[in-house]
Amino acid sequence: MSAPTTRPTPHSRNGYRAFRSIPTRWADNDMYGHVNNVVYYSWFDTAVNALLIERGALDIHHGQTIGFVVETQCNYFAPIAFPQTVEAGVRVAQAGRSSVRYEIALFAEGCDTAAAQGHFVHVYVDRATQRPVPLPEALQQVVDSLKSRDP
């Protein structure tokens, strides 16, 4: 017999270090009238990478270091649908020599409780060799600024 599982509870905004607004699109909705689950992972990716680009820690076109997603997960608590705006909260839960675990919570605009939350892990690699490399200084600074705080 397997042990009972505990369902995660939705996080509140105050545990996240940075936010990004993301508009939903009509095409994001599925036949059930809410945003399809696959779109949430795209929002995770958009929230983190846009933050890194805006803060000068990632150059997706010419940078020597790029991030590969090696793990991802999401829990869903409430539906989101077009035309709502999503506010993605981002924080760093853990950082290693060449990897970072980002945690993202998605809030319907104006809501304090997450509609969904999850994480993904980036391993940073050399663009040419695709082998892991230490986090560059600019990235390390942004990662440090996003480290989670107690809600």
C-alpha positions as CSV (number, residue, x, y, z in Angstrom):
1,M,0.0,0.0,0.0
2,S,1.4,3.4,-0.9
3,A,1.6,6.3,1.6
4,P,-1.0,9.0,1.3
5,T,0.3,12.1,-0.6
6,T,-0.1,15.6,0.6
7,R,-1.4,18.1,-1.9
8,P,0.6,21.2,-2.1
9,T,-1.1,24.4,-1.0
10,P,-1.0,27.6,-3.2
11,H,1.6,30.1,-2.3
12,S,1.0,33.8,-1.6
13,R,2.7,36.7,-3.4
14,N,4.9,37.7,-0.5
15,G,7.3,34.8,-1.0
16,Y,8.4,35.9,-4.5
17,R,11.2,38.3,-5.3
18,A,10.3,39.6,-8.8
19,F,7.1,39.7,-10.9
20,R,6.3,39.9,-14.6
21,S,2.9,40.5,-16.2
22,I,2.1,38.2,-19.0
23,P,-1.1,38.6,-21.1
24,T,-3.1,35.6,-22.0
25,R,-4.0,35.0,-25.6
26,W,-7.2,33.7,-27.2
27,A,-5.2,30.8,-28.6
28,D,-4.1,29.8,-25.0
29,N,-7.6,28.6,-24.1
30,D,-8.5,25.0,-24.8
31,M,-11.9,23.5,-25.5
32,Y,-12.7,23.5,-21.8
33,G,-12.6,27.3,-21.7
34,H,-9.4,27.7,-19.7
35,V,-5.7,28.0,-20.5
36,N,-4.2,24.7,-21.5
37,N,-1.7,23.2,-19.1
38,V,1.2,23.3,-21.6
39,V,1.0,27.1,-21.7
40,Y,1.9,27.3,-18.0
41,Y,5.4,26.0,-18.8
42,S,5.9,28.6,-21.5
43,W,5.0,31.3,-18.9
44,F,7.6,29.8,-16.5
45,D,10.2,30.0,-19.2
46,T,9.2,33.5,-20.3
47,A,9.1,34.9,-16.7
48,V,12.6,33.6,-15.8
49,N,14.4,34.3,-19.1
50,A,12.9,37.8,-19.6
51,L,14.1,38.7,-16.1
52,L,17.6,37.4,-16.8
53,I,17.8,39.2,-20.1
54,E,16.4,42.5,-18.6
55,R,18.9,42.4,-15.8
56,G,21.9,41.7,-18.1
57,A,22.6,38.2,-17.0
58,L,21.6,36.4,-20.2
59,D,22.3,37.1,-23.9
60,I,20.3,34.5,-25.8
61,H,21.8,35.4,-29.2
62,H,25.5,35.8,-28.5
63,G,26.3,34.8,-24.9
64,Q,28.8,32.1,-24.3
65,T,26.7,30.6,-21.5
66,I,23.1,29.3,-22.0
67,G,20.7,27.5,-19.8
68,F,19.2,24.0,-20.5
69,V,16.1,23.0,-18.6
70,V,16.7,19.6,-17.0
71,E,13.7,19.4,-14.7
72,T,10.2,21.0,-14.5
73,Q,7.1,20.6,-12.5
74,C,3.8,22.4,-12.0
75,N,0.8,22.2,-9.6
76,Y,-2.5,23.7,-10.6
77,F,-5.0,25.2,-8.2
78,A,-7.4,27.5,-10.1
79,P,-8.1,28.0,-13.8
80,I,-6.9,31.0,-15.8
81,A,-8.6,32.0,-19.0
82,F,-8.4,34.6,-21.7
83,P,-8.5,37.6,-21.4
84,Q,-7.0,37.5,-17.9
85,T,-3.5,38.8,-17.3
86,V,-1.1,36.5,-15.4
87,E,1.4,37.9,-12.9
88,A,4.4,35.5,-12.6
89,G,6.3,35.6,-9.4
90,V,9.9,34.3,-9.5
91,R,12.4,33.3,-6.9
92,V,15.4,31.1,-6.6
93,A,15.1,28.1,-4.2
94,Q,18.6,26.7,-4.8
95,A,21.8,27.5,-6.7
96,G,24.8,25.2,-7.3
97,R,28.0,25.7,-9.3
98,S,26.3,25.4,-12.7
99,S,22.6,24.9,-11.9
100,V,19.7,27.0,-10.5
101,R,16.3,25.9,-9.3
102,Y,13.8,28.6,-10.1
103,E,10.4,28.6,-8.5
104,I,7.5,30.3,-10.2
105,A,4.0,31.1,-9.1
106,L,1.3,32.3,-11.5
107,F,-1.3,34.7,-10.1
108,A,-4.4,35.9,-11.9
109,E,-4.0,39.7,-12.0
110,G,-4.8,41.2,-8.6
111,C,-5.0,37.9,-6.8
112,D,-2.8,37.1,-3.8
113,T,-3.0,33.3,-4.0
114,A,-1.3,31.3,-6.8
115,A,-3.5,29.8,-9.5
116,A,-0.5,27.5,-10.3
117,Q,3.1,27.1,-9.0
118,G,6.0,25.0,-9.9
119,H,9.7,25.0,-10.7
120,F,12.3,24.3,-13.3
121,V,16.0,23.7,-13.1
122,H,18.5,25.3,-15.5
123,V,21.9,23.8,-15.9
124,Y,24.1,26.4,-17.5
125,V,26.4,25.2,-20.2
126,D,29.0,26.6,-22.6
127,R,27.2,27.3,-25.9
128,A,29.9,25.6,-28.0
129,T,30.7,22.5,-26.0
130,Q,27.3,22.2,-24.3
131,R,29.2,21.1,-21.1
132,P,28.3,22.6,-17.7
133,V,30.1,25.7,-16.6
134,P,30.1,27.8,-13.4
135,L,27.5,30.5,-13.2
136,P,28.9,33.7,-14.8
137,E,29.3,36.6,-12.3
138,A,26.4,38.7,-13.8
139,L,24.1,35.6,-13.6
140,Q,25.3,34.8,-10.0
141,Q,24.4,38.4,-8.9
142,V,20.8,38.1,-10.4
143,V,20.4,34.6,-8.8
144,D,21.5,36.0,-5.4
145,S,18.9,38.8,-5.7
146,L,16.1,36.3,-6.4
147,K,16.9,33.8,-3.6
148,S,13.7,32.9,-1.7
149,R,12.7,34.5,1.5
150,D,10.3,33.2,4.1
151,P,6.7,34.3,3.2
